[in-house]
Amino acid sequence: MADPAPIPLQVWCPHVTVACVVADGDRFLMVEEEVNGRVAYNQPAGHLDDNESLATAAVRETLEETGWTVELEHLIGIHQWRSTEHGDGVIRFSFTARAISHDPTRRLDNGIRRALWLTRDEIVALGDKLRSPLVLMSIDAWLAGQHYPLDLLQSLLAEDRYP
């Protein structure tokens, strides 16, 4: 009797993403973007690249999507979610960051229409135009004082090693 055909191994691999809550008074830095033919609103956010620390990814994504250079201050939380956009699992690391400088001439990532500052009420009013429920979850956690030290995240990547 012949051996049965091997069963293909399916590997579950969630999307690892980062996002920054950047506040200026009662306004928050947001991006207006085109996603699958619709306009959506999100914090500056994106995927972790291979061999990149979470902190570096958060600063990079914010610059690429808004033209703002930021300095991370705290980790807000780690959120797990199944995306309604693509159906995959998402693990999102949300940070607070302080705006340092802005380059209005910087070309923004593909799909990003513009960066804008909105109040929480204006963000709530966007309703189903929010990219995910994680947008308000992160803002509300920050407003509630939820923040953790950045050294909670440990990285052994070369970019994060100190002499």
C-alpha positions in Angstrom: 0.0 0.0 0.0 1.4 3.4 -1.0 2.0 6.1 1.6 -0.8 8.8 1.6 0.0 12.1 0.1 1.5 14.5 2.6 -1.0 17.0 4.1 0.2 20.5 3.3 1.2 22.4 6.4 -0.6 25.7 6.8 1.2 28.3 8.8 -0.8 31.0 10.6 1.1 34.3 10.4 -0.6 37.4 11.7 0.2 40.9 10.3 2.4 42.7 12.8 1.6 46.4 12.6 2.6 49.6 14.5 0.7 52.9 15.0 1.3 56.2 16.7 -1.1 58.4 18.6 0.4 61.9 18.2 -1.5 64.5 20.1 -1.4 68.3 19.9 -3.7 69.7 22.5 -7.1 68.1 21.8 -6.2 67.1 18.2 -4.7 63.9 16.9 -2.5 63.3 13.9 -4.5 61.2 11.4 -4.1 60.1 7.8 -6.7 60.1 5.1 -6.0 57.2 2.7 -7.4 55.2 -0.1 -7.9 51.6 0.8 -9.6 49.2 -1.7 -11.3 52.0 -3.5 -12.6 53.8 -0.5 -11.4 56.7 1.7 -10.4 55.6 5.2 -8.9 57.3 8.2 -6.2 55.9 10.5 -3.4 56.9 12.8 0.0 56.9 11.1 0.4 53.1 11.0 1.9 50.3 9.0 3.6 47.0 8.9 6.8 45.9 10.7 9.5 45.3 8.1 11.9 42.3 8.4 14.8 43.0 10.8 13.3 46.2 12.0 12.4 47.0 15.6 8.9 48.0 16.6 10.0 51.4 17.7 11.9 52.1 14.4 8.9 50.9 12.4 6.5 53.3 14.3 8.8 56.3 13.7 9.3 55.4 10.1 5.7 54.8 9.3 4.7 58.1 10.9 7.3 60.0 8.8 6.3 58.2 5.5 2.6 58.7 6.0 2.5 62.3 7.4 5.9 64.0 6.9 6.2 64.4 10.7 9.3 63.3 12.5 8.2 62.0 15.9 9.8 60.8 19.2 8.2 57.9 20.8 7.1 58.4 24.4 5.2 55.3 25.6 3.7 52.0 24.5 -0.1 52.3 24.8 -1.0 48.7 24.2 -0.8 45.6 22.1 -4.1 44.9 20.3 -5.2 41.7 18.6 -7.8 41.9 15.9 -9.1 40.1 12.8 -9.2 42.5 10.0 -12.5 43.0 8.2 -10.5 44.4 5.3 -8.5 41.3 4.4 -9.7 38.7 7.0 -6.2 38.1 8.5 -5.2 38.3 12.1 -3.4 41.5 13.1 -1.2 42.2 16.1 -0.9 46.0 16.5 1.6 47.8 18.8 0.2 51.3 19.5 2.6 54.0 20.8 2.3 57.6 21.9 4.7 60.0 20.2 5.6 63.7 20.3 5.8 65.6 17.1 9.3 67.0 16.6 9.3 68.6 13.1 7.3 68.6 9.9 8.4 68.5 6.3 5.5 69.7 4.2 7.4 69.0 1.0 7.9 65.3 1.8 6.1 62.9 -0.6 3.7 60.7 1.3 3.3 56.9 0.9 1.2 55.6 -2.0 -2.4 55.7 -1.1 -2.1 58.4 1.5 -4.1 61.5 0.4 -3.1 63.8 3.3 -2.2 64.1 7.0 -4.6 66.0 9.2 -5.3 66.9 12.8 -8.7 66.0 14.2 -10.3 66.1 17.6 -11.7 62.9 19.1 -15.2 64.0 18.4 -14.3 64.6 14.7 -12.7 61.1 14.6 -15.8 59.5 16.2 -18.0 61.3 13.6 -16.1 59.5 10.8 -17.9 56.3 11.9 -17.3 53.4 9.4 -14.7 55.5 7.6 -12.2 54.6 10.3 -9.8 52.0 9.0 -10.4 49.8 12.1 -11.8 49.9 15.6 -8.2 50.1 16.8 -8.1 53.8 16.0 -10.5 54.8 18.7 -9.3 52.0 21.0 -5.8 53.5 21.0 -6.9 57.1 21.4 -9.2 56.2 24.3 -6.5 54.2 26.0 -4.2 57.2 25.8 -6.8 59.5 27.1 -7.5 57.2 30.0 -3.8 57.4 30.9 -2.9 53.9 29.7 0.8 54.0 28.9 3.8 51.8 29.5 7.5 52.4 29.3 9.2 51.8 26.0 11.8 49.5 27.6 9.0 47.0 28.1 9.8 46.0 24.5 13.1 44.3 24.1 15.0 44.1 20.8 18.2 42.3 20.0 18.4 43.7 16.5 21.7 45.4 15.6 20.0 48.8 15.2 19.0 48.7 18.9 22.3 47.6 20.4 24.3 50.1 22.4 28.1 50.0 22.7 
